[in-house]
Amino acid sequence: MLVDIKNLRIAFETRTSRFEAVRGISLQLSKEKLGIVGESGSGKSLTARALMKLLPSNAKITADTLSFDGIDVLKAGERDMRQIRGKRAGFILQDPKYSLNPVKTIGSQIAEAWRTHKRGSRKEAAEAAIDLLDQVMIRDPRAVAKSYPHEVSGGMGQRIMIAMMLAPDPELLIADEPTSALDATVQAEILRLIEDLVSRRGMGLILISHDLPLVSHFCDRVMVMYSGRVMEELKASELMHAQHAYTRGLLDCIPSLTHPRDRLPVLNRDAGWLNP
């Protein structure tokens, strides 16, 4: 099992208050595709970042179990986490223009990621960067490797981020809203690319998204979160037939071209959803 989380809680504390953002999340993941969906603020990204120990210092993390391939993340030191982050688990963030270094060429950034974990020569790293750009379907990878982040489009930037995360051959890929800043056509291309790479390399995948139809077609399982809790977990193929009132409410709010409505419904929330 790649990921094992039991009763994960994440709280943020100040001198005067305490807010619990994740409230008892449990999930297990092997080499499969798990989609995590829910509204903004439901705790999706926090859960993924807790697994990588990428939360700010004022975040208080507790869990009965928080492990990656048998490694206790709660007890792991920074040196141990560097062996997981990037090397064994890649994290694709939402917007590449905030993740890529604007003053370094694309090829040098991918080569740096490759050398950090592969320990090869500069020449080997440069060739590996070009090969990785080719793997993510970038035309003329040698020319792109010499470019700077501001010289490429959003879709190409996202492909570059994927190439950088794939450099160390990770066992798990975490994609946090990887297509949120892209148009529908490019979204489909990026997701097909991720699906092909995950299947070809035999990786596990955690896909965080607001797009329920996308997740239902792309993932094996779906976990629905609301206000730091899991409301429902089911097979992705059964998502459109979900039973929980919150999941049904999210599905009902999706606009449809085949069944247009004058006004989309407002999601009615139940305080009972937050009860243990």
N, C-alpha and C positions, 0 to 999 in steps of 0.2 A: 504494500500500500504506500503510495507516494505521500499523501496528506492525510493526517488524522487529527481532527479537532473535536474536542468535547467540552461543552459548557464554557465557551470563550466569552469573556466580558471585557469591554474596553470603556474606561471612564476618563473624563477630563476634569481636572480639579483646578480651582483657583483658590485664592485666600478666603473667598466668601461663599463658594458654591461648588457643587459636584454634579456633573451630567453624565449619565450612563448611555453611551451611544450604541454599543453592541451588548445585547442582553441574553447571554446563554446560547450562542450559536454552536451547533454541532454539524460536522460534515466529514465524509470520508471520500477520498478520490484515489483511484488507481489510474491506469493509462487509458483514460476515457475523456470525453468532452462534457464538462459541467458548465451550465449557464447559470449565472446569478442575476436575477432581475428584481426590479423594485424602483420606487420613486427616489429622487435625489434626497440624500440624508437618511436613507434606510440602513446604511452600514455596510454596503457592498464593498466599496474600496477599502474601508478600514479593516475589514476581515482579511482581505488579501494582503494589505500592508503589514498587518500583525504577523502573518506567516513569515514575512521577510524581515521583520523587525525594522520597519521603515516608518515608524510613528514618532511624533515629536516627544520631547522629554516629559511633557506634562501629561502624557497618556499613561494611564495605569492599566496594565494588562494582567488578567488572571485567567486560568483555564485548568480544568482537570487534566486535559491533554492538549498539547500544541506541538505537533511533531511533523518533520519532513523526512520521509524515508527512515524512520526510526530515530532521528536526531531530535532531542528535546530542545525546541527553539527557545523556550523560556530560560533554560539554563545555559544555552550556548553563548560563548563570548563573541566579540567582534571578529576575531580571527576565524572562528568556526563559521560564522555567518558569511564571511567573504568567500568561503568554499561553497556556499549554497547560492548566494546572490550571483546572478549572471552565469556562473559555471554550471550549476545544476538546475537553476530555476530562472528563466528569463521573464522580465516584466516590461510589457509594452504599454506605455502611457498614452494618454488621450491625444495630445497635440505635439507632433514632432518638433515644431519650431521652438518649443520651450524645453525640449529634451536634448537637442543637438547643440554642440558648441558652435556659435556663429563665426568664430575666428579660425576654425580648423577645417580642412577639407574633409569631405565625406569619407574618402578612402582612408585617410589617416585615422579617423575616429573608429571605423570598423576594424582596421588593422590593430589599433591599440587594444580594443576589446579582445581580439583574437590572441594577441601576444600575451596579454595578462594571464590567460588561462592555458595557452598552448606552449608558451616558452620557445617559440621559433625565432628565426632571424627576421630582420626587417624586410628583406626581399620576400621571404616566404609569407609573411603577414600581408604584404602589399598584394601578392598574387591571390591569397586567400580572400582578401576583401573584394577583389574583382570577381572571384568565383561566387562569393555570397551574393553580390549584387546581381549576378547572372541568374542565380537560383531563385531570386524573388522577382524575376521577369522584368528586369530593367534593361531597356535597349541601350546599346553602346555603354556597357558598364565602365569601360576604361575612361571615357570622357566624363561620366557622372562622378567617378572616384576623385577626379581633379576639381570638381565643383564645390562650392560652399553652400550651406543650408538655404540661404536666401535665394539661391539660383534655381531651386527645384520647386515643383508644385507640392500641394498638400498630400496628394496621393502617393507621389514619389517619395516624399519625406517619410510617410508611414511605412513604405516598403523598405526604406533605408533603416528605420528603427527595427523592423522585423529582422533584417539581415544582421544587424548588430547584436540582437538578442540570440540569434541562432549561431553566432560565431563559436561559442564554446561547446556546442552540441548538448543543450540542456535536456533534462528529462521532463521538465514541466514548463509550460508557457502560460503566463498570466497576462491576459489582454484586457486592459481596463478601458472600455469604450474606445476601441481602436479605430472606429469609423465615424465618430460623432461629428468631426469637422469636415467630412467629405460628402460629396453629392451621391445620389443613389447609385449611379452607374459605377463610380469608383468604389463605393462601399461593397458592392457585390464582388468586384474584382479582388479586393483585399481579403474578403472573407473566404473566397474560393482559394486564394493563395494560402491562407492560414490553414484551412482544412486540408489542402493537399500536403503541405509541409508536415503537419501534425500526424497525418496518416502515414506518410512516407518514412518519417523518422521514428514513429512509434512513441510519441510523447503524450503526456497528459496535458489537458487544457482547461483553464478556468477562464471563461468569457464573461465579463461584466458588462451588462447592457441595459438600456431602457426599452429596447425594441423586442417585444415579445414574439411577434411572428418570425423575426430573424432567428432568434434563439431556438424557437420550436423546430425550425428546419435545419439548423446547423449543429445542435448539441445532442448528446445522448440523454442527459438528465437536466432538469431545471429546478433551481431552488428559488422560491419567491420570498423576498424579505420586505418587512415593514417595520419601521421605527426600531431597528436593532434586533428584531426577532425573525425567525423563520415561520412564515405562515403556512407554507405548503411545499412539499418536494415530490416530484413526479417525473415520469418519463416525458421527454421532450415531445414525442409523438402524441401524447395525451394532453398537452398543455391547453389546447383550444377547448377541451372538455373538462377543464378544472372545476372542482366543486367548492373551494373556499370562496367566501363572499368577496374577499379582497382581490383575489386573482380574477374572479368574474368581473369585478368592478373595473380593473385595469383593462381587461379585454373589451369590455363594453365601451370604453373611452377611445378605442382605436377607430379613426375615420375609415370609411369604406367607400370605394368608387362604385362597387356593384350595388350597395344598399345605402345611398346617401341619406343623411338626416339634416334637418334644418339646424338642430342644436345637439351637440354631444352631451351625454349625461355627466353630472357631477358625481364624483366618487363619494359615497357615504361611508364614513369611518365608524367603527364600533369600538368603544373603549375596552370591551371584552377581549379584543384581539391581543392586547398587551398583557393579559393575565398569564401567569406561568402555566 
